[in-house]
């Protein structure tokens, strides 16, 4: 009997990415020398290297949806502002105001 996988797996470009508790799919491979995120890898495979200061945003808010049409490259400040608006009125947003 096969063992059940602890984390869901998605494959892209011959790499198995595992869903982490954060909701993002990541690959921990010695060959990369670091953890790589699936959404960044997908975006870079189509658009080339992600410029410094830029981040990848999941348009529909689903961290598991790494289709290229759901990913957009935006500035870190734009990304933070976007998610700040989404969290307005939440406990997390109120807590940040006290920091």
N, C-alpha and C positions, 0 to 999 in steps of 0.2 A: 504494500500500500504506500502510495506517495505521500510525503509530508505536505501539509498545507503551508503555503507561504505566509510569512508573518506580515509582509508589506506587499501591496499590489505592485506589479511591474509593468512598465511600458518600455518598448524598444524603439530606438531610433538610431540610424546610421551604424547599426551593428553593435550598439551599446545598450545594456540593460540598465534602466533607471528605476530606482525603488522609491515609492512614496514614503516620505518622512512624516513625522507627526506635525510638522509645520504645514503640510499639504502640498509642498513642492516635491517634484521628482528629482532625485539626485543620484549620481554615480560616484562611488568611492573606489577609484581604480588606482593602483600603484603606478600604472603606465602614465597617468596624467599628473601624478605628483601632488594632487589636490582633489578636493571634491568638485565635481562639475554639476551645474544645474541644467536640467533638460531644456527649460525655456530659453536660457542663454545659448545653449548649444544649437538648438533648432534655429534661433534667430541668426546666429553667426554663420550657420551653414548656408543660409540663403542670402544674407546681406553683407557678409564679411565681418571683420572685427567690430565690436561695439566700442564706439569712441569713449574716451575717459569722461567721467561725469554723467554718463547716460545710463539709464536703467531700462529694463524690459517690463512692460505693463501688460497684464492679462485683461484685455478689453472687456470680456464678459464677467470678470471677477473670479472665474474658476481656475484655481492654481493648477488643476490637473488637466486643463484643456490647453495643450501645447501645440495646437495647429497654428501654422504660420499666420493665417488670417485672424487669429485671436491675439497676436502679439504685436506690440508697437514699441518702438524705441522713443523714449522721452527723457527729458532732463531729470536729474535727481530732485530738484526743487519742485518741478511740475508734478512729479510722482508723489512727493510728500504732501503737496497741497491737495492733490486729488484724493488721496486716502484720508487726509484730515477732514475734508468735506464729507466723505462717506461716514466717518466716525463721529461727526458733530452730534452732540447730545448723548453720546454713550459714556459709560463710566470711564473707559480708557481715555477718551478725549478730555473729560473733566479732570482726571488725574494729571494729565500732561500740563494742564493750565497751572498747576501748583508747583511744577518743577522749576 
